[in-house]
Amino acid sequence: MRRIASCIVMTAFGIAAPLAVIHAQSAAATVQNEAETAWAKFKGAWTQSKGEAKVQWGKLTDNDLEEVDGRREVLIGKLQTRYAISHEEAERQVGVFESRRR
């Protein structure tokens, strides 16, 4: 009887551990998908947002904004270059910009 109980417990842990990993991966994927969806909406409105971006980041040229074309990572890179700031600071600034646009 103990062997059966031990097998059941071991089997339960053997199944539960992979399920926990799958759940964590699923939650991370959901957050990533939500962020991508939000940015896709933002990208769609990029032509409207260009003017606001130009006001917020005056060092960005019209060519920079054309190159960005609604792509978040490109915008972050342009901010890093023009303002000599860290990637984290550029991401923070873009996050603030996004939150005001929603």
A tleap script that builds the chain and sets N, CA, C and O, in Angstrom:
source leaprc.protein.ff14SB
mol = sequence {
  NMET ARG ARG ILE ALA SER CYS ILE VAL MET
  THR ALA PHE GLY ILE ALA ALA PRO LEU ALA
  VAL ILE HIE ALA GLN SER ALA ALA ALA THR
  VAL GLN ASN GLU ALA GLU THR ALA TRP ALA
  LYS PHE LYS GLY ALA TRP THR GLN SER LYS
  GLY GLU ALA LYS VAL GLN TRP GLY LYS LEU
  THR ASP ASN ASP LEU GLU GLU VAL ASP GLY
  ARG ARG GLU VAL LEU ILE GLY LYS LEU GLN
  THR ARG TYR ALA ILE SER HIE GLU GLU ALA
  GLU ARG GLN VAL GLY VAL PHE GLU SER ARG
  ARG CARG
}
set mol.1.N position { 0.818 -1.185 0.000 }
set mol.1.CA position { 0.000 0.000 0.000 }
set mol.1.C position { 0.866 1.255 0.000 }
set mol.1.O position { 0.561 2.235 -0.680 }
set mol.2.N position { 1.970 1.209 0.786 }
set mol.2.CA position { 2.876 2.354 0.818 }
set mol.2.C position { 3.495 2.593 -0.545 }
set mol.2.O position { 3.647 3.736 -0.977 }
set mol.3.N position { 3.844 1.527 -1.209 }
set mol.3.CA position { 4.433 1.668 -2.537 }
set mol.3.C position { 3.474 2.363 -3.484 }
set mol.3.O position { 3.875 3.235 -4.255 }
set mol.4.N position { 2.225 1.983 -3.426 }
set mol.4.CA position { 1.223 2.591 -4.293 }
set mol.4.C position { 1.083 4.067 -3.963 }
set mol.4.O position { 1.022 4.906 -4.861 }
set mol.5.N position { 1.032 4.387 -2.666 }
set mol.5.CA position { 0.919 5.786 -2.253 }
set mol.5.C position { 2.145 6.567 -2.701 }
set mol.5.O position { 2.027 7.697 -3.173 }
set mol.6.N position { 3.328 5.962 -2.553 }
set mol.6.CA position { 4.561 6.624 -2.989 }
set mol.6.C position { 4.549 6.858 -4.488 }
set mol.6.O position { 4.949 7.922 -4.961 }
set mol.7.N position { 4.098 5.880 -5.221 }
set mol.7.CA position { 4.027 6.023 -6.681 }
set mol.7.C position { 3.050 7.125 -7.066 }
set mol.7.O position { 3.310 7.904 -7.982 }
set mol.8.N position { 1.939 7.183 -6.369 }
set mol.8.CA position { 0.942 8.212 -6.670 }
set mol.8.C position { 1.514 9.588 -6.390 }
set mol.8.O position { 1.357 10.502 -7.200 }
set mol.9.N position { 2.186 9.748 -5.238 }
set mol.9.CA position { 2.781 11.033 -4.871 }
set mol.9.C position { 3.860 11.418 -5.879 }
set mol.9.O position { 3.900 12.556 -6.345 }
set mol.10.N position { 4.732 10.474 -6.212 }
set mol.10.CA position { 5.809 10.752 -7.173 }
set mol.10.C position { 5.228 11.117 -8.538 }
set mol.10.O position { 5.717 12.024 -9.211 }
set mol.11.N position { 4.194 10.409 -8.928 }
set mol.11.CA position { 3.551 10.696 -10.200 }
set mol.11.C position { 2.915 12.084 -10.167 }
set mol.11.O position { 3.001 12.840 -11.134 }
set mol.12.N position { 2.280 12.407 -9.050 }
set mol.12.CA position { 1.648 13.723 -8.927 }
set mol.12.C position { 2.688 14.827 -9.031 }
set mol.12.O position { 2.472 15.818 -9.729 }
set mol.13.N position { 3.821 14.666 -8.340 }
set mol.13.CA position { 4.876 15.674 -8.430 }
set mol.13.C position { 5.491 15.692 -9.814 }
set mol.13.O position { 5.852 16.751 -10.326 }
set mol.14.N position { 5.608 14.550 -10.406 }
set mol.14.CA position { 6.169 14.474 -11.753 }
set mol.14.C position { 5.299 15.181 -12.775 }
set mol.14.O position { 5.804 15.733 -13.753 }
set mol.15.N position { 4.018 15.167 -12.557 }
set mol.15.CA position { 3.083 15.837 -13.454 }
set mol.15.C position { 2.923 17.306 -13.062 }
set mol.15.O position { 2.842 18.180 -13.926 }
set mol.16.N position { 2.877 17.569 -11.766 }
set mol.16.CA position { 2.627 18.931 -11.293 }
set mol.16.C position { 3.775 19.871 -11.649 }
set mol.16.O position { 3.534 21.021 -12.019 }
set mol.17.N position { 5.003 19.410 -11.546 }
set mol.17.CA position { 6.144 20.286 -11.844 }
set mol.17.C position { 6.114 20.769 -13.288 }
set mol.17.O position { 6.237 21.972 -13.521 }
set mol.18.N position { 5.955 19.874 -14.274 }
set mol.18.CA position { 5.872 20.374 -15.647 }
set mol.18.C position { 4.658 21.273 -15.875 }
set mol.18.O position { 4.730 22.219 -16.660 }
set mol.19.N position { 3.546 20.987 -15.197 }
set mol.19.CA position { 2.369 21.835 -15.353 }
set mol.19.C position { 2.633 23.237 -14.812 }
set mol.19.O position { 2.172 24.224 -15.386 }
set mol.20.N position { 3.373 23.324 -13.709 }
set mol.20.CA position { 3.712 24.637 -13.145 }
set mol.20.C position { 4.587 25.412 -14.113 }
set mol.20.O position { 4.408 26.618 -14.285 }
set mol.21.N position { 5.522 24.738 -14.739 }
set mol.21.CA position { 6.398 25.389 -15.724 }
set mol.21.C position { 5.578 25.849 -16.921 }
set mol.21.O position { 5.766 26.962 -17.412 }
set mol.22.N position { 4.684 25.015 -17.385 }
set mol.22.CA position { 3.831 25.372 -18.528 }
set mol.22.C position { 2.966 26.574 -18.171 }
set mol.22.O position { 2.797 27.481 -18.985 }
set mol.23.N position { 2.417 26.586 -16.956 }
set mol.23.CA position { 1.583 27.716 -16.523 }
set mol.23.C position { 2.400 29.008 -16.487 }
set mol.23.O position { 1.926 30.048 -16.944 }
set mol.24.N position { 3.621 28.955 -15.948 }
set mol.24.CA position { 4.477 30.142 -15.886 }
set mol.24.C position { 4.806 30.636 -17.295 }
set mol.24.O position { 4.786 31.839 -17.557 }
set mol.25.N position { 5.108 29.707 -18.196 }
set mol.25.CA position { 5.402 30.088 -19.579 }
set mol.25.C position { 4.171 30.689 -20.242 }
set mol.25.O position { 4.274 31.647 -21.008 }
set mol.26.N position { 3.013 30.125 -19.946 }
set mol.26.CA position { 1.771 30.628 -20.519 }
set mol.26.C position { 1.481 32.044 -20.027 }
set mol.26.O position { 1.061 32.899 -20.807 }
set mol.27.N position { 1.704 32.295 -18.740 }
set mol.27.CA position { 1.484 33.631 -18.180 }
set mol.27.C position { 2.434 34.636 -18.811 }
set mol.27.O position { 2.026 35.750 -19.140 }
set mol.28.N position { 3.686 34.259 -18.984 }
set mol.28.CA position { 4.667 35.153 -19.613 }
set mol.28.C position { 4.280 35.423 -21.064 }
set mol.28.O position { 4.403 36.551 -21.543 }
set mol.29.N position { 3.819 34.409 -21.752 }
set mol.29.CA position { 3.400 34.578 -23.144 }
set mol.29.C position { 2.186 35.495 -23.236 }
set mol.29.O position { 2.077 36.289 -24.170 }
set mol.30.N position { 1.280 35.389 -22.279 }
set mol.30.CA position { 0.095 36.252 -22.268 }
set mol.30.C position { 0.493 37.708 -22.091 }
set mol.30.O position { -0.017 38.583 -22.791 }
set mol.31.N position { 1.402 37.972 -21.158 }
set mol.31.CA position { 1.874 39.341 -20.936 }
set mol.31.C position { 2.552 39.863 -22.192 }
set mol.31.O position { 2.325 41.003 -22.594 }
set mol.32.N position { 3.385 39.033 -22.813 }
set mol.32.CA position { 4.075 39.422 -24.040 }
set mol.32.C position { 3.068 39.719 -25.146 }
set mol.32.O position { 3.215 40.704 -25.869 }
set mol.33.N position { 2.049 38.877 -25.283 }
set mol.33.CA position { 1.031 39.094 -26.316 }
set mol.33.C position { 0.260 40.384 -26.077 }
set mol.33.O position { -0.053 41.108 -27.022 }
set mol.34.N position { -0.049 40.673 -24.814 }
set mol.34.CA position { -0.759 41.911 -24.500 }
set mol.34.C position { 0.093 43.130 -24.851 }
set mol.34.O position { -0.410 44.120 -25.383 }
set mol.35.N position { 1.392 43.046 -24.544 }
set mol.35.CA position { 2.296 44.154 -24.869 }
set mol.35.C position { 2.402 44.324 -26.379 }
set mol.35.O position { 2.394 45.447 -26.883 }
set mol.36.N position { 2.499 43.217 -27.097 }
set mol.36.CA position { 2.582 43.287 -28.555 }
set mol.36.C position { 1.297 43.852 -29.155 }
set mol.36.O position { 1.344 44.621 -30.115 }
set mol.37.N position { 0.159 43.477 -28.598 }
set mol.37.CA position { -1.118 43.988 -29.085 }
set mol.37.C position { -1.221 45.489 -28.848 }
set mol.37.O position { -1.656 46.238 -29.723 }
set mol.38.N position { -0.815 45.922 -27.650 }
set mol.38.CA position { -0.856 47.357 -27.336 }
set mol.38.C position { 0.060 48.124 -28.281 }
set mol.38.O position { -0.307 49.188 -28.781 }
set mol.39.N position { 1.261 47.581 -28.527 }
set mol.39.CA position { 2.183 48.284 -29.420 }
set mol.39.C position { 1.669 48.245 -30.851 }
set mol.39.O position { 1.886 49.202 -31.595 }
set mol.40.N position { 1.004 47.186 -31.263 }
set mol.40.CA position { 0.449 47.120 -32.618 }
set mol.40.C position { -0.579 48.231 -32.824 }
set mol.40.O position { -0.628 48.849 -33.887 }
set mol.41.N position { -1.396 48.482 -31.808 }
set mol.41.CA position { -2.357 49.581 -31.899 }
set mol.41.C position { -1.618 50.911 -31.988 }
set mol.41.O position { -1.987 51.798 -32.759 }
set mol.42.N position { -0.575 51.027 -31.189 }
set mol.42.CA position { 0.213 52.257 -31.192 }
set mol.42.C position { 0.881 52.448 -32.548 }
set mol.42.O position { 0.906 53.554 -33.087 }
set mol.43.N position { 1.420 51.366 -33.092 }
set mol.43.CA position { 2.080 51.438 -34.401 }
set mol.43.C position { 1.091 51.879 -35.474 }
set mol.43.O position { 1.439 52.641 -36.375 }
set mol.44.N position { -0.121 51.403 -35.373 }
set mol.44.CA position { -1.142 51.791 -36.343 }
set mol.44.C position { -1.435 53.273 -36.310 }
set mol.44.O position { -1.816 53.859 -37.324 }
set mol.45.N position { -1.263 53.878 -35.160 }
set mol.45.CA position { -1.520 55.311 -35.011 }
set mol.45.C position { -0.217 56.115 -35.053 }
set mol.45.O position { -0.193 57.274 -34.638 }
set mol.46.N position { 0.849 55.516 -35.544 }
set mol.46.CA position { 2.158 56.160 -35.517 }
set mol.46.C position { 2.169 57.493 -36.263 }
set mol.46.O position { 2.798 58.450 -35.810 }
set mol.47.N position { 1.495 57.562 -37.377 }
set mol.47.CA position { 1.507 58.828 -38.124 }
set mol.47.C position { 0.932 59.958 -37.280 }
set mol.47.O position { 1.384 61.099 -37.376 }
set mol.48.N position { -0.046 59.650 -36.465 }
set mol.48.CA position { -0.600 60.653 -35.563 }
set mol.48.C position { 0.351 60.927 -34.395 }
set mol.48.O position { 0.398 62.040 -33.871 }
set mol.49.N position { 1.098 59.913 -33.999 }
set mol.49.CA position { 1.976 60.029 -32.837 }
set mol.49.C position { 3.293 60.713 -33.158 }
set mol.49.O position { 3.975 61.198 -32.255 }
set mol.50.N position { 3.657 60.758 -34.424 }
set mol.50.CA position { 4.948 61.348 -34.802 }
set mol.50.C position { 5.107 62.765 -34.284 }
set mol.50.O position { 6.156 63.125 -33.751 }
set mol.51.N position { 4.070 63.564 -34.441 }
set mol.51.CA position { 4.135 64.955 -33.982 }
set mol.51.C position { 4.370 65.045 -32.487 }
set mol.51.O position { 5.165 65.860 -32.020 }
set mol.52.N position { 3.670 64.198 -31.737 }
set mol.52.CA position { 3.840 64.196 -30.291 }
set mol.52.C position { 5.231 63.710 -29.904 }
set mol.52.O position { 5.827 64.215 -28.952 }
set mol.53.N position { 5.745 62.735 -30.638 }
set mol.53.CA position { 7.097 62.244 -30.376 }
set mol.53.C position { 8.109 63.340 -30.664 }
set mol.53.O position { 9.077 63.506 -29.921 }
set mol.54.N position { 7.892 64.084 -31.730 }
set mol.54.CA position { 8.791 65.182 -32.098 }
set mol.54.C position { 8.805 66.255 -31.005 }
set mol.54.O position { 9.852 66.826 -30.703 }
set mol.55.N position { 7.639 66.521 -30.419 }
set mol.55.CA position { 7.556 67.502 -29.340 }
set mol.55.C position { 8.287 66.980 -28.104 }
set mol.55.O position { 9.050 67.713 -27.476 }
set mol.56.N position { 8.054 65.719 -27.757 }
set mol.56.CA position { 8.682 65.157 -26.552 }
set mol.56.C position { 10.187 64.997 -26.717 }
set mol.56.O position { 10.948 65.289 -25.795 }
set mol.57.N position { 10.616 64.538 -27.876 }
set mol.57.CA position { 12.039 64.288 -28.118 }
set mol.57.C position { 12.491 65.151 -29.291 }
set mol.57.O position { 12.603 64.674 -30.420 }
set mol.58.N position { 12.744 66.398 -29.017 }
set mol.58.CA position { 13.107 67.370 -30.049 }
set mol.58.C position { 14.374 67.048 -30.805 }
set mol.58.O position { 14.572 67.549 -31.911 }
set mol.59.N position { 15.242 66.220 -30.234 }
set mol.59.CA position { 16.487 65.865 -30.923 }
set mol.59.C position { 16.271 64.829 -32.033 }
set mol.59.O position { 17.155 64.612 -32.862 }
set mol.60.N position { 15.109 64.199 -32.044 }
set mol.60.CA position { 14.832 63.235 -33.116 }
set mol.60.C position { 14.497 64.000 -34.389 }
set mol.60.O position { 13.674 64.916 -34.384 }
set mol.61.N position { 15.142 63.613 -35.467 }
set mol.61.CA position { 14.899 64.271 -36.746 }
set mol.61.C position { 13.670 63.649 -37.420 }
set mol.61.O position { 13.166 62.605 -37.006 }
set mol.62.N position { 13.216 64.326 -38.463 }
set mol.62.CA position { 12.109 63.760 -39.241 }
set mol.62.C position { 12.513 62.415 -39.834 }
set mol.62.O position { 11.704 61.490 -39.896 }
set mol.63.N position { 13.765 62.312 -40.267 }
set mol.63.CA position { 14.253 61.036 -40.806 }
set mol.63.C position { 14.249 59.950 -39.735 }
set mol.63.O position { 13.901 58.801 -40.009 }
set mol.64.N position { 14.640 60.319 -38.502 }
set mol.64.CA position { 14.597 59.346 -37.405 }
set mol.64.C position { 13.182 58.816 -37.223 }
set mol.64.O position { 12.966 57.611 -37.096 }
set mol.65.N position { 12.231 59.726 -37.214 }
set mol.65.CA position { 10.835 59.326 -37.000 }
set mol.65.C position { 10.315 58.483 -38.160 }
set mol.65.O position { 9.514 57.572 -37.953 }
set mol.66.N position { 10.759 58.776 -39.363 }
set mol.66.CA position { 10.382 57.940 -40.515 }
set mol.66.C position { 10.967 56.540 -40.368 }
set mol.66.O position { 10.296 55.550 -40.656 }
set mol.67.N position { 12.216 56.459 -39.919 }
set mol.67.CA position { 12.855 55.154 -39.728 }
set mol.67.C position { 12.165 54.352 -38.634 }
set mol.67.O position { 12.029 53.134 -38.743 }
set mol.68.N position { 11.731 55.031 -37.589 }
set mol.68.CA position { 11.059 54.343 -36.482 }
set mol.68.C position { 9.813 53.637 -37.005 }
set mol.68.O position { 9.589 52.464 -36.707 }
set mol.69.N position { 9.007 54.346 -37.778 }
set mol.69.CA position { 7.815 53.773 -38.413 }
set mol.69.C position { 6.993 52.928 -37.441 }
set mol.69.O position { 6.486 51.865 -37.799 }
set mol.70.N position { 6.869 53.423 -36.195 }
set mol.70.CA position { 6.049 52.724 -35.216 }
set mol.70.C position { 6.704 51.538 -34.554 }
set mol.70.O position { 6.047 50.826 -33.795 }
set mol.71.N position { 7.983 51.296 -34.816 }
set mol.71.CA position { 8.675 50.151 -34.215 }
set mol.71.C position { 9.326 50.580 -32.901 }
set mol.71.O position { 10.218 51.428 -32.878 }
set mol.72.N position { 8.864 49.984 -31.827 }
set mol.72.CA position { 9.284 50.354 -30.474 }
set mol.72.C position { 10.792 50.253 -30.278 }
set mol.72.O position { 11.416 51.192 -29.784 }
set mol.73.N position { 11.376 49.136 -30.654 }
set mol.73.CA position { 12.812 48.933 -30.431 }
set mol.73.C position { 13.649 49.932 -31.220 }
set mol.73.O position { 14.703 50.362 -30.751 }
set mol.74.N position { 13.197 50.302 -32.397 }
set mol.74.CA position { 13.928 51.295 -33.196 }
set mol.74.C position { 13.855 52.654 -32.505 }
set mol.74.O position { 14.847 53.380 -32.449 }
set mol.75.N position { 12.684 52.993 -31.982 }
set mol.75.CA position { 12.531 54.249 -31.246 }
set mol.75.C position { 13.459 54.265 -30.035 }
set mol.75.O position { 14.124 55.267 -29.773 }
set mol.76.N position { 13.503 53.176 -29.311 }
set mol.76.CA position { 14.386 53.091 -28.139 }
set mol.76.C position { 15.835 53.288 -28.565 }
set mol.76.O position { 16.579 54.017 -27.909 }
set mol.77.N position { 16.238 52.652 -29.650 }
set mol.77.CA position { 17.604 52.813 -30.151 }
set mol.77.C position { 17.913 54.246 -30.556 }
set mol.77.O position { 18.997 54.757 -30.274 }
set mol.78.N position { 16.962 54.891 -31.217 }
set mol.78.CA position { 17.160 56.289 -31.632 }
set mol.78.C position { 17.307 57.194 -30.406 }
set mol.78.O position { 18.140 58.100 -30.394 }
set mol.79.N position { 16.498 56.946 -29.382 }
set mol.79.CA position { 16.589 57.748 -28.163 }
set mol.79.C position { 17.945 57.554 -27.482 }
set mol.79.O position { 18.553 58.511 -27.005 }
set mol.80.N position { 18.401 56.318 -27.444 }
set mol.80.CA position { 19.708 56.038 -26.850 }
set mol.80.C position { 20.801 56.823 -27.569 }
set mol.80.O position { 21.672 57.420 -26.937 }
set mol.81.N position { 20.740 56.814 -28.895 }
set mol.81.CA position { 21.764 57.481 -29.694 }
set mol.81.C position { 21.691 58.993 -29.557 }
set mol.81.O position { 22.703 59.635 -29.277 }
set mol.82.N position { 20.527 59.564 -29.746 }
set mol.82.CA position { 20.377 61.026 -29.747 }
set mol.82.C position { 20.570 61.654 -28.371 }
set mol.82.O position { 21.091 62.764 -28.258 }
set mol.83.N position { 20.146 60.939 -27.318 }
set mol.83.CA position { 20.194 61.505 -25.976 }
set mol.83.C position { 21.291 60.899 -25.097 }
set mol.83.O position { 21.446 61.295 -23.941 }
set mol.84.N position { 22.042 59.953 -25.630 }
set mol.84.CA position { 23.125 59.294 -24.880 }
set mol.84.C position { 22.614 58.783 -23.526 }
set mol.84.O position { 23.179 59.079 -22.473 }
set mol.85.N position { 21.526 58.004 -23.593 }
set mol.85.CA position { 20.937 57.437 -22.384 }
set mol.85.C position { 20.985 55.915 -22.468 }
set mol.85.O position { 21.210 55.341 -23.534 }
set mol.86.N position { 20.771 55.282 -21.329 }
set mol.86.CA position { 20.787 53.815 -21.288 }
set mol.86.C position { 19.542 53.237 -21.955 }
set mol.86.O position { 18.546 53.930 -22.168 }
set mol.87.N position { 19.628 51.973 -22.272 }
set mol.87.CA position { 18.493 51.262 -22.862 }
set mol.87.C position { 17.308 51.302 -21.903 }
set mol.87.O position { 16.170 51.517 -22.319 }
set mol.88.N position { 17.582 51.094 -20.615 }
set mol.88.CA position { 16.523 51.092 -19.609 }
set mol.88.C position { 15.829 52.449 -19.532 }
set mol.88.O position { 14.603 52.512 -19.435 }
set mol.89.N position { 16.603 53.537 -19.575 }
set mol.89.CA position { 16.014 54.875 -19.521 }
set mol.89.C position { 15.179 55.152 -20.771 }
set mol.89.O position { 14.100 55.738 -20.688 }
set mol.90.N position { 15.683 54.728 -21.920 }
set mol.90.CA position { 14.933 54.917 -23.158 }
set mol.90.C position { 13.619 54.127 -23.105 }
set mol.90.O position { 12.576 54.630 -23.521 }
set mol.91.N position { 13.669 52.897 -22.597 }
set mol.91.CA position { 12.449 52.093 -22.457 }
set mol.91.C position { 11.465 52.766 -21.510 }
set mol.91.O position { 10.262 52.775 -21.769 }
set mol.92.N position { 11.968 53.328 -20.416 }
set mol.92.CA position { 11.111 54.008 -19.455 }
set mol.92.C position { 10.405 55.195 -20.116 }
set mol.92.O position { 9.200 55.385 -19.950 }
set mol.93.N position { 11.171 55.987 -20.864 }
set mol.93.CA position { 10.595 57.144 -21.534 }
set mol.93.C position { 9.535 56.730 -22.554 }
set mol.93.O position { 8.480 57.356 -22.653 }
set mol.94.N position { 9.820 55.685 -23.298 }
set mol.94.CA position { 8.847 55.200 -24.286 }
set mol.94.C position { 7.601 54.677 -23.575 }
set mol.94.O position { 6.484 54.882 -24.051 }
set mol.95.N position { 7.784 54.003 -22.438 }
set mol.95.CA position { 6.643 53.524 -21.660 }
set mol.95.C position { 5.755 54.663 -21.195 }
set mol.95.O position { 4.530 54.558 -21.249 }
set mol.96.N position { 6.362 55.752 -20.740 }
set mol.96.CA position { 5.597 56.931 -20.316 }
set mol.96.C position { 4.858 57.517 -21.518 }
set mol.96.O position { 3.690 57.892 -21.415 }
set mol.97.N position { 5.542 57.591 -22.646 }
set mol.97.CA position { 4.945 58.117 -23.874 }
set mol.97.C position { 3.742 57.260 -24.276 }
set mol.97.O position { 2.686 57.785 -24.629 }
set mol.98.N position { 3.911 55.947 -24.220 }
set mol.98.CA position { 2.821 55.032 -24.573 }
set mol.98.C position { 1.630 55.205 -23.643 }
set mol.98.O position { 0.485 55.233 -24.096 }
set mol.99.N position { 1.892 55.319 -22.348 }
set mol.99.CA position { 0.796 55.415 -21.383 }
set mol.99.C position { -0.016 56.701 -21.588 }
set mol.99.O position { -1.225 56.718 -21.356 }
set mol.100.N position { 0.639 57.752 -22.014 }
set mol.100.CA position { -0.089 58.983 -22.284 }
set mol.100.C position { -0.918 58.887 -23.561 }
set mol.100.O position { -1.921 59.588 -23.701 }
set mol.101.N position { -0.515 58.037 -24.482 }
set mol.101.CA position { -1.222 57.891 -25.764 }
set mol.101.C position { -2.444 56.980 -25.642 }
set mol.101.O position { -3.302 56.999 -26.525 }
set mol.102.N position { -2.546 56.203 -24.600 }
set mol.102.CA position { -3.664 55.233 -24.482 }
set mol.102.C position { -4.924 55.891 -24.068 }
set mol.102.O position { -5.949 55.225 -23.924 }
savepdb mol mol.pdb
quit
